C-alpha cells in the first residue's frame, strides 16, 4: 500500500496555530494548487487543499509562512469523520504534512514591514500562537538582504538556539 502526497502551492490565509491540552502544536492551513491544464475558457483553475502539520514544524509554519507564501508539502492523505450537533456525519479529508518546505524568501510573497529581511526568527517564549509578539522577537534578529551573514570580520559569531528555525 502507498499513501504519499507532494504538493506545491500558495497559502490562502495565514496558518492557524493551536495547542492540544498536552501542549502539542498543530497548525492548519490551506494550499491553493494550480491544475496542470486550463478550462474551456483557457483559464487555469486551482484546487484548495486542507493541510495539517504537527509539533515543531507546525510552529515553524505559523512563524514563517503567511497568506500568499509559496510552500511545498510532503505527507499523506487522511480522512476522518465525526457527528455534528445536528446528528449528521461529517467527513473530512486533509493532507497530514510530514514536512513543509518554504520555497521563497519571506519578502517575495507580498511586502509588509518585513520586506527588506530574510531568515531571522526566534521562538515565542509564551508558547502562544499569533504574530504580534512573534514579529517583535523576529525583528531583533534579522539580517538585511545586502549584508553578507557569512563574512568573517575576525569576531566570534554568537548564535543562540532562538536563531535557528528548527
C-alpha positions in Angstrom: 0.0 0.0 0.0 1.1 3.6 -0.7 -0.2 6.9 0.6 2.0 9.8 -0.5 1.3 13.3 -1.4 3.6 16.0 -2.7 2.1 19.5 -3.2 3.4 22.9 -4.2 1.1 25.9 -3.8 0.4 29.1 -2.1 -1.3 29.6 1.3 -4.8 31.0 1.0 -4.6 32.6 4.5 -2.3 32.8 7.5 -1.8 29.4 9.2 -3.8 28.7 12.3 -1.7 27.5 15.2 -3.2 25.8 18.2 -2.0 23.5 21.0 -3.5 20.3 22.3 -4.3 20.0 26.0 -0.9 18.1 26.3 0.9 21.1 24.7 1.5 19.6 21.3 1.5 22.3 18.5 -0.8 21.8 15.5 -1.1 24.1 12.5 -3.8 24.1 9.9 -3.6 25.8 6.5 -5.0 25.6 3.0 -2.8 25.4 -0.1 -4.1 26.7 -3.5 -2.5 24.3 -6.0 -2.8 25.1 -9.7 -4.1 22.4 -12.0 -1.8 21.3 -14.9 -4.4 22.2 -17.5 -6.8 25.0 -18.4 -10.6 25.0 -18.6 -12.7 25.7 -21.8 -12.2 29.4 -21.4 -8.4 29.0 -21.3 -8.2 29.8 -17.6 -6.1 27.8 -15.1 -8.1 26.5 -12.2 -6.8 25.6 -8.7 -7.6 23.1 -6.0 -7.8 24.2 -2.4 -6.3 21.5 -0.2 -6.5 21.5 3.6 -3.3 20.6 5.3 -2.3 19.9 8.9 1.1 19.7 10.4 2.2 18.8 14.0 4.8 19.7 16.6 7.9 21.8 15.8 7.1 22.0 12.1 3.7 23.4 13.0 5.3 26.2 15.0 7.7 26.9 12.1 4.9 27.1 9.6 3.0 29.5 11.8 6.1 31.7 12.4 7.5 31.9 8.9 4.6 31.4 6.4 1.7 33.7 5.8 -1.1 34.2 3.2 0.4 34.0 -0.3 3.6 32.2 0.8 4.8 29.5 -1.6 5.2 26.2 0.2 5.9 22.6 -0.6 4.2 19.9 1.4 5.2 16.2 1.6 2.8 14.0 3.5 -0.1 11.6 3.3 -3.9 11.9 2.8 -6.0 11.2 5.8 -9.8 11.0 6.3 -11.7 11.4 9.5 -15.3 11.8 10.5 -17.4 12.9 13.4 -21.0 13.6 14.2 -22.0 17.3 14.4 -24.5 18.9 16.7 -27.4 18.1 14.3 -26.5 14.4 14.4 -25.2 14.4 10.9 -22.0 12.5 10.0 -19.3 15.0 8.7 -16.3 13.6 6.7 -13.0 15.5 6.4 -10.2 14.7 4.0 -6.9 16.5 4.6 -3.1 16.1 4.0 -1.1 15.4 7.1 2.2 17.0 6.3 5.4 15.2 7.4 7.5 18.1 6.1 6.8 21.6 4.8 9.4 23.4 2.7 9.4 27.2 2.5 10.0 27.8 -1.2 10.7 31.5 -1.4 12.2 34.3 0.7 9.8 36.0 3.2 9.7 39.2 1.1 8.7 37.5 -2.2 5.1 36.8 -1.3 3.9 40.2 -0.6 5.6 43.1 1.1 4.8 44.2 4.6 7.1 45.5 7.3 9.5 42.5 6.9 10.0 43.0 3.1 13.7 44.0 3.4 14.6 41.0 5.5 15.0 37.2 5.4 15.7 34.5 7.8 15.9 35.7 11.4 13.5 34.2 13.8 13.1 33.5 17.4 10.7 31.4 19.3 7.8 32.9 21.2 8.6 32.1 24.8 5.0 32.2 25.8 4.2 29.2 23.6 1.2 31.1 22.2 0.4 31.5 18.5 -0.1 34.8 16.9 2.1 37.4 15.1 2.2 40.4 17.4 4.8 39.3 19.9 6.4 36.9 17.4 7.2 39.7 14.9 8.7 41.8 17.6 11.1 39.0 18.6 12.0 38.3 14.9 12.7 41.9 14.0 15.5 42.0 16.6 17.5 39.1 15.0 17.0 39.6 11.3 19.7 40.2 8.7 19.4 42.7 5.8 19.5 41.1 2.3 22.5 43.1 1.1 24.7 42.1 4.1 26.9 39.0 4.0 25.9 37.0 7.0 29.0 34.7 6.4 31.6 37.5 6.2 34.5 36.8 8.6 35.4 40.1 10.3 37.6 38.4 12.9 35.0 38.4 15.6 33.3 35.3 17.1 29.8 34.6 16.0 27.2 34.4 18.8 24.3 32.2 17.7 21.6 31.2 20.2 19.0 28.4 19.7 16.4 31.1 19.1 18.2 32.0 15.8 17.7 28.5 14.4 14.4 27.8 12.6 14.3 24.1 13.7 
